[in-house]
Structures are given as structure tokens and as C-alpha cells.
């Protein structure tokens, strides 16, 4: 069974969650009223209930799913807003009652956009939601940021909080109750919880954001990880790397000055290969791109070697390109995100690409293409000038590369 059901409270949320199905090949429809569905289509119901009063929202969701034959769907997902706007608790309860769930798993994190939950408190960029402007929203101010208390507001049953400590020690136990509110800071945290839930073979109502759907399907239909190659010294790029790291990407920092002095880069290649084989999106970067002190060390060592600035730049280009080539010879990736023109040319040169075929644009000035010729024919690549892009440019690019195939 490859059909799935998502119930969302507004149109944009319906679409951003539904696209997680589409990007993995599931035909998907968004509807405002549930009716007869194609036997092959997954369905997203938009109840348009976010702005209603609580009891009205409960009634609307109940009515909108009353004709659903839940047995037709593999997963049933209640999509909630990533900042907890709307009638979250009432709508969960309405769908739970209709579906007659054996377990409710509430995990509203969206790590790629800095929506996280720690000790039950949902946060935006590290700040509890009720301490942000969302608490002053004129239509639907967010009054509660503790996800356990949100469930407790509509249920008489006990609610179990699954903390990050539990998740990261691998001791997630979802057998001691029916209602679970779950922390998550990264996609890996989410997948750990979801794997524990799926192992129960219960009738589960999954409650969360687009990340819930994405990580659920990632477990079932894993895609190859993406790699980024970064050697730009731009402060913009440094911020983008840190954002991607916080969203779950792993870093392999290469101290170029050590390699200039003769160190074998094999350990950095091996580290990146290991991370990628484990399924981690991985950023391979010159340490100078991340840390100003490392940049100063590079200058100091290059001066001792009698190298000019342009010579250091060319050697860095060659070193990073060769490292990337060695990695790609050992592990298959969805694609490579390249930051900096020299970085891009370094890789193209090392893999003997004859050029590229433009496929589109992932953001203004940030194209996606595929390599033409050479050792990595057809490999999807995104190139970005060092100072281009918003804070999430690398994180978003790593994700888009997984759709390019």
C-alpha cells in the first residue's frame, strides 16, 4: 500500500507537506472536501480550520474526515503549523477520534528551518515560541509552547514526554502509554523516534510538520545523501555552513595549511566517506572557511613556504578538488553543492568534466546543473558564489539535490 493521508489546517501547509510525497514519486492530490479518490493517489485534506474557534475547528476536522476509509492509507499524518499556530490540540483530538489511533505521536519539529523542541518546549531559532512575536499574533496568538501541555489540554489520558536525552541514548520506549510528545533538534532525532514507533506495528497517528512526513518516508525510501564542497572565505558562506550544521549536516574540516606542508589528506577523505555511507549530508570544507583563526594559520604557514596569495588559492582549489574526487570514487551521492567559483572549477577539473547542462535555479543566482562528460557524467551539482544566498542556502541546496534525480 503506497497511499498516504495528510490532514492539514491551511492550504500552504497542505502543499508543503504533500510535496514530501510527490518528491518520492507518490501521486498526490490536495482537496478541500474529501470524496472518491483515485486508487493510486495519496490525499491531503485542507480543512481551512486554523483561523476558526477551537470548537469550530474540532467540528470541521471531524466532519471533513468522516467519509475517509482510513484502511486505504498506509500512514495517517496530522499536519500542524511549525510554530504551533492554530487549534493544534483540538484538531489532533478530532482526527485521533475518527481514526481510532492506538498511539498518537506528536513531534512538531522542523529542524531545517530552526523549529526545534527541547525538554518539551517548542522553539524558533532557539527561543521558546511564546517569547517570540507569534505570541502577539493578532488572529491566533500562540499561548502554549510546551507540547506535552498542549496534548494535556484536551486529553484526560497521561502524556509521556520523550526527551532528547532518551532519544540520543537509544532508549526510546513507546509502549507505556498512548500519547507521546517528542523532543527533536535534528532530522536524525526525528528518525530515531519514528523508527521506534514503526517497530510497534500499531495504528499510529503521526502529528507534526512537513519534516514528519519527510523523515517518515526517508526511513521507508531512503535517498542518497548530498555533499557540499566549501572553500569560500565569505562570512556569508560561514553563516550558511553553521546553519546547515545546526540543521543536521555533518562537517569535515580540512586544514589546508597542513596539507600544504605535506600531510596526506586521506584521513579527511575517509571521514567524509564514512559519514556519507551512514547517510549523512556532509560538508567538506577548508577549515579557514569556518574559523578565522584557521585562515590566519593558513596565511602564516603559506608565508613560511614562500607562497603568494594566488598560489595558495590555486593550491587550495586543487586540494579540495582532489579530496572531492577521491570521495566520489568511493561513495555515491545525490549531488554536490559547490561554494565559490574556484571550488567549482577545482572539482570540474579533477573529475575531467567537459562542462555542465543547466537544469534550473534553486534560488536567485544559484543554479542547479548536471556534469557533462568525465568521471561523474550526469552528477547533479549546485554552484553558489561565496557571498550569494540566504542563511539556509546550503541546507536547502543539499535537500534540492536529492530531488534532482
C-alpha positions as CSV (number, residue, x, y, z in Angstrom):
1,X,0.0,0.0,0.0
2,X,1.6,3.3,-1.2
3,X,-1.3,5.7,-0.5
4,X,-1.0,8.1,2.4
5,X,-3.3,10.6,4.1
6,X,-2.4,14.0,5.4
7,X,-4.8,16.4,7.2
8,X,-3.7,20.0,7.3
9,X,-5.3,23.1,8.7
10,X,-4.4,25.5,5.9
11,X,-3.5,25.5,2.2
12,X,0.2,26.3,2.3
13,X,0.7,23.6,5.0
14,X,-1.2,21.1,2.9
15,X,1.1,21.8,0.0
16,X,4.4,21.9,1.8
17,X,3.6,18.5,3.4
18,X,2.1,17.0,0.3
19,X,5.2,17.8,-1.7
20,X,7.2,15.4,0.5
21,X,5.0,12.6,-1.0
22,X,5.4,13.9,-4.5
23,X,9.2,14.2,-4.3
24,X,9.3,10.5,-3.6
25,X,7.1,9.6,-6.5
26,X,3.7,9.3,-4.9
27,X,0.9,10.8,-7.0
28,X,-0.7,13.3,-4.6
29,X,-3.8,15.5,-4.6
30,X,-4.8,18.3,-2.3
31,X,-8.5,18.6,-1.7
32,X,-10.9,20.8,0.3
33,X,-13.6,18.2,0.6
34,X,-12.9,14.5,0.7
35,X,-14.7,12.5,-2.0
36,X,-13.9,9.5,-4.1
37,X,-10.2,9.2,-4.7
38,X,-8.1,7.7,-7.4
39,X,-6.9,4.3,-6.1
40,X,-3.3,5.4,-6.7
41,X,-3.4,8.9,-5.2
42,X,-2.2,9.9,-1.8
43,X,-4.5,12.6,-0.4
44,X,-4.0,15.8,1.5
45,X,-7.2,17.3,3.0
46,X,-7.0,21.0,3.7
47,X,-9.6,21.7,6.4
48,X,-9.0,25.5,6.4
49,X,-9.6,25.5,10.1
50,X,-6.6,27.3,11.5
51,X,-8.4,30.6,12.0
52,X,-11.6,29.1,13.5
53,X,-12.6,29.0,17.1
54,X,-11.4,25.9,18.9
55,X,-14.7,24.0,19.0
56,X,-15.5,25.0,15.4
57,X,-12.1,23.6,14.3
58,X,-12.8,20.4,16.1
59,X,-16.1,20.0,14.4
60,X,-14.7,21.0,11.0
61,X,-12.0,18.4,11.1
62,X,-14.4,15.7,12.4
63,X,-16.8,16.4,9.5
64,X,-14.1,16.6,6.9
65,X,-12.6,13.2,7.7
66,X,-16.0,11.5,8.4
67,X,-16.1,9.8,4.9
68,X,-12.5,8.7,4.9
69,X,-11.8,4.9,4.8
70,X,-8.6,5.0,6.8
71,X,-7.8,1.4,5.9
72,X,-7.0,2.7,2.4
73,X,-3.9,4.5,3.7
74,X,-0.5,3.4,4.9
75,X,0.2,6.5,7.0
76,X,-2.2,9.0,8.5
77,X,-0.5,12.3,9.3
78,X,-1.9,15.3,11.1
79,X,0.0,18.3,9.8
80,X,0.4,21.1,12.3
81,X,2.0,24.5,12.0
82,X,5.7,24.5,12.8
83,X,5.2,27.4,15.2
84,X,2.1,25.9,16.8
85,X,-0.4,28.4,15.4
86,X,-4.0,27.4,15.1
87,X,-6.1,24.9,17.0
88,X,-3.5,22.3,17.4
89,X,-4.8,20.3,20.3
90,X,-8.5,20.3,19.2
91,X,-7.7,19.1,15.7
92,X,-5.4,16.4,16.9
93,X,-8.1,15.0,19.1
94,X,-10.7,15.2,16.3
95,X,-8.6,13.2,13.9
96,X,-7.5,10.8,16.7
97,X,-11.1,10.0,17.5
98,X,-12.0,9.5,13.8
99,X,-9.0,7.3,13.1
100,X,-9.2,5.5,16.5
101,X,-5.5,5.6,16.9
102,X,-3.6,3.1,19.0
103,X,-0.9,5.7,19.5
104,X,-0.5,9.4,19.0
105,X,3.0,10.7,18.2
106,X,3.3,14.5,18.5
107,X,6.6,15.8,17.2
108,X,6.3,19.3,15.6
109,X,10.0,20.0,15.0
110,X,11.2,21.3,11.6
111,X,14.9,21.2,12.0
112,X,15.8,22.5,8.6
113,X,14.0,25.8,9.4
114,X,15.2,26.0,13.1
115,X,12.0,24.8,14.6
116,X,13.1,22.5,17.4
117,X,11.8,21.1,20.7
118,X,13.9,20.7,23.8
119,X,12.6,19.4,27.1
120,X,9.1,19.7,25.7
121,X,9.4,23.4,24.9
122,X,9.0,24.2,21.2
123,X,11.4,26.8,19.9
124,X,12.1,29.1,17.0
125,X,15.8,29.8,16.4
126,X,16.4,28.6,20.0
127,X,13.8,30.9,21.6
128,X,10.6,29.5,23.1
129,X,7.7,30.2,20.8
130,X,5.8,32.1,23.4
131,X,8.7,34.5,23.7
132,X,8.6,35.4,20.0
133,X,6.3,37.6,18.0
134,X,4.0,34.6,17.4
135,X,2.7,35.1,21.0
136,X,1.4,38.5,19.8
137,X,-0.2,37.3,16.6
138,X,-3.5,39.4,16.2
139,X,-5.5,36.4,14.9
140,X,-4.2,33.4,16.7
141,X,-1.6,34.2,19.3
142,X,0.4,31.1,20.5
143,X,-0.3,30.8,24.2
144,X,1.5,27.5,24.9
145,X,4.9,26.2,23.8
146,X,5.1,23.0,25.9
147,X,4.0,20.3,23.6
148,X,3.1,17.9,26.4
149,X,0.8,20.5,27.9
150,X,-0.9,21.1,24.5
151,X,-2.0,17.5,24.5
152,X,-3.0,17.6,28.1
153,X,-5.3,20.4,27.4
154,X,-7.7,18.1,25.5
155,X,-7.0,14.6,26.8
156,X,-7.7,13.0,30.2
157,X,-5.1,10.4,29.5
158,X,-1.5,10.6,30.6
159,X,1.0,12.2,28.2
160,X,4.6,10.9,28.1
161,X,7.4,13.3,27.1
162,X,10.2,11.7,25.1
163,X,13.3,13.9,25.7
164,X,16.4,14.4,23.7
165,X,18.4,12.5,26.3
166,X,16.2,9.5,25.8
167,X,16.3,9.8,22.1
168,X,20.1,10.1,21.9
169,X,20.9,7.2,24.2
170,X,18.8,5.0,22.0
171,X,16.3,4.1,24.8
172,X,13.0,5.3,23.2
173,X,10.2,3.3,24.6
174,X,6.7,4.0,23.2
175,X,5.0,1.0,24.9
176,X,4.0,2.6,28.2
177,X,1.1,4.7,27.1
178,X,-0.8,6.1,24.1
179,X,0.0,9.8,23.9
180,X,3.6,10.8,23.3
181,X,5.1,14.3,22.9
182,X,8.6,14.2,21.5
183,X,11.7,16.4,21.5
184,X,13.8,16.8,18.4
185,X,16.6,19.1,17.3
186,X,17.7,17.3,14.2
187,X,16.2,15.1,11.5
188,X,18.2,12.2,13.0
189,X,16.4,12.7,16.3
190,X,13.1,12.5,14.4
191,X,14.1,9.4,12.6
192,X,15.2,7.7,15.8
193,X,11.7,8.2,17.3
194,X,9.9,7.3,14.1
195,X,11.9,4.0,13.8
196,X,10.9,3.1,17.3
197,X,7.2,3.9,16.5
198,X,7.2,1.9,13.3
199,X,8.6,-1.1,15.0
200,X,5.5,-1.4,17.2
201,X,3.2,-2.1,14.1
202,X,0.4,-0.1,15.7
203,X,-2.2,2.1,14.3
204,X,-0.3,5.4,14.7
205,X,-1.5,9.0,14.2
206,X,1.7,10.9,13.3
207,X,1.4,14.6,14.2
208,X,3.9,17.1,13.0
209,X,5.2,19.4,10.3
210,X,6.4,18.7,6.8
211,X,9.5,17.2,8.5
212,X,7.4,14.5,10.0
213,X,6.3,13.3,6.5
214,X,9.8,13.8,5.1
215,X,11.5,11.7,7.8
216,X,8.9,9.1,7.8
217,X,9.3,8.5,4.1
218,X,13.1,8.8,4.4
219,X,13.0,5.7,6.6
220,X,10.9,3.8,4.1
221,X,12.5,5.1,0.9
222,X,16.0,6.5,1.8
223,X,17.7,8.7,-0.8
224,X,21.4,9.1,-1.2
225,X,23.0,11.8,0.9
226,X,24.2,15.1,-0.6
227,X,27.7,16.5,-0.3
228,X,28.9,20.1,-0.2
229,X,32.4,21.3,-1.0
230,X,33.2,24.7,0.5
231,X,36.4,26.7,0.3
232,X,35.0,30.3,0.1
233,X,36.2,32.7,2.7
234,X,33.0,34.7,2.7
235,X,31.4,35.4,6.0
236,X,28.0,34.8,4.3
237,X,29.2,31.2,3.5
238,X,30.4,30.7,7.0
239,X,27.0,31.5,8.3
240,X,25.4,29.2,5.8
241,X,27.6,26.4,6.9
242,X,26.8,26.9,10.5
243,X,23.1,27.0,9.7
244,X,23.4,23.7,7.8
245,X,25.3,22.1,10.6
246,X,22.6,23.1,13.1
247,X,20.0,21.5,10.7
248,X,21.9,18.2,10.9
249,X,24.6,18.3,8.2
250,X,28.0,16.9,9.3
251,X,31.2,18.7,8.8
252,X,34.7,17.5,7.7
253,X,37.1,20.4,8.2
254,X,40.3,20.3,6.2
255,X,43.2,22.3,7.5
256,X,44.7,23.2,4.1
257,X,47.9,24.6,5.7
258,X,48.8,21.1,7.0
259,X,48.3,19.6,3.5
260,X,50.4,22.4,2.0
261,X,53.2,21.2,4.3
262,X,52.9,17.6,3.1
263,X,50.2,15.9,5.2
264,X,48.2,13.2,3.4
265,X,44.6,14.2,3.1
266,X,43.4,10.6,3.3
267,X,42.0,10.9,6.8
268,X,39.6,13.6,5.7
269,X,38.6,11.6,2.7
270,X,38.0,8.6,4.9
271,X,36.0,10.6,7.4
272,X,33.7,12.0,4.7
273,X,33.2,8.7,3.1
274,X,32.2,7.1,6.4
275,X,29.7,9.9,7.1
276,X,28.2,9.7,3.7
277,X,27.9,5.9,3.8
278,X,26.0,6.3,7.1
279,X,23.5,8.5,5.2
280,X,24.6,11.9,6.5
281,X,24.6,15.0,4.3
282,X,28.2,16.1,4.6
283,X,30.0,19.4,4.1
284,X,33.7,19.1,3.3
285,X,35.3,22.5,3.8
286,X,38.6,24.2,4.3
287,X,38.9,25.0,8.0
288,X,39.6,28.6,7.0
289,X,36.1,28.8,5.6
290,X,34.7,28.2,9.1
291,X,37.1,29.7,11.5
292,X,39.0,33.0,11.1
293,X,41.9,31.6,13.3
294,X,42.3,28.8,10.8
295,X,42.5,31.3,8.0
296,X,45.3,33.2,9.9
297,X,47.2,29.9,10.3
298,X,46.9,29.3,6.5
299,X,48.4,32.7,5.8
300,X,51.2,32.2,8.4
301,X,52.2,28.7,7.0
302,X,52.0,29.9,3.4
303,X,54.3,32.8,4.1
304,X,56.8,30.3,5.7
305,X,56.6,28.3,2.5
306,X,57.2,31.4,0.4
307,X,53.8,31.2,-1.3
308,X,51.9,34.1,-2.7
309,X,48.1,34.6,-2.2
310,X,47.2,33.5,-5.7
311,X,49.4,30.4,-5.3
312,X,47.7,29.5,-2.0
313,X,44.3,29.9,-3.7
314,X,45.3,27.7,-6.6
315,X,46.7,25.0,-4.3
316,X,43.5,25.1,-2.1
317,X,41.4,24.7,-5.3
318,X,43.5,21.7,-6.3
319,X,43.5,20.1,-2.8
320,X,39.7,20.4,-2.3
321,X,39.0,19.2,-5.8
322,X,41.2,16.1,-5.3
323,X,39.6,15.4,-2.0
324,X,36.1,15.6,-3.5
325,X,37.2,13.4,-6.4
326,X,38.5,10.7,-4.0
327,X,35.3,10.8,-2.0
328,X,33.1,10.5,-5.1
329,X,35.2,7.5,-6.3
330,X,34.2,5.6,-3.1
331,X,30.6,6.6,-2.4
332,X,27.6,7.5,-4.4
333,X,25.8,10.8,-3.5
334,X,22.7,12.6,-4.8
335,X,24.7,15.5,-5.8
336,X,27.3,18.1,-4.8
337,X,26.8,21.7,-3.6
338,X,29.8,23.8,-4.6
339,X,30.5,27.2,-3.0
340,X,32.9,29.5,-4.7
341,X,33.9,29.6,-8.4
342,X,37.4,28.3,-7.7
343,X,36.0,25.4,-5.7
344,X,33.6,24.5,-8.6
345,X,36.4,24.7,-11.2
346,X,38.6,22.6,-9.0
347,X,36.1,19.8,-8.9
348,X,35.2,20.0,-12.6
349,X,38.9,19.8,-13.5
350,X,39.7,16.8,-11.2
351,X,36.7,14.7,-12.5
352,X,37.5,15.7,-16.1
353,X,34.1,17.2,-16.7
354,X,33.7,18.9,-20.1
355,X,31.1,21.3,-18.9
356,X,27.6,21.3,-17.4
357,X,23.9,21.0,-18.5
358,X,21.8,23.7,-16.8
359,X,18.7,22.2,-15.1
360,X,17.2,25.2,-13.4
361,X,17.7,27.6,-10.4
362,X,17.2,26.7,-6.8
363,X,17.3,30.4,-5.7
364,X,18.3,33.7,-7.3
365,X,21.8,33.3,-8.7
366,X,22.1,29.7,-7.5
367,X,21.8,27.3,-10.5
368,X,21.5,23.5,-10.5
369,X,23.1,21.6,-13.3
370,X,24.5,18.2,-14.2
371,X,28.0,17.4,-15.2
372,X,28.7,16.6,-18.8
373,X,31.5,14.1,-19.6
374,X,34.3,12.9,-17.4
375,X,34.2,10.5,-14.4
376,X,31.0,11.8,-12.9
377,X,28.8,12.2,-16.0
378,X,25.3,13.3,-15.0
379,X,26.1,14.1,-11.4
380,X,23.8,16.9,-10.2
381,X,25.7,20.0,-9.0
382,X,24.6,23.3,-7.5
383,X,27.1,26.2,-7.7
384,X,26.9,29.3,-5.5
385,X,29.1,32.4,-5.3
386,X,30.6,32.8,-1.9
387,X,28.5,35.8,-0.8
388,X,25.3,34.7,-2.5
389,X,22.2,33.3,-0.8
390,X,20.2,33.4,2.3
391,X,21.2,31.8,5.6
392,X,19.6,28.4,4.6
393,X,21.2,28.3,1.1
394,X,23.5,25.3,1.7
395,X,20.9,23.4,3.8
396,X,18.2,24.0,1.1
397,X,20.6,23.1,-1.7
398,X,21.6,19.8,-0.1
399,X,17.9,19.0,0.1
400,X,17.2,20.0,-3.5
401,X,20.0,17.8,-4.8
402,X,18.0,14.8,-3.6
403,X,15.1,15.8,-5.9
404,X,17.3,16.3,-9.0
405,X,17.4,12.6,-9.9
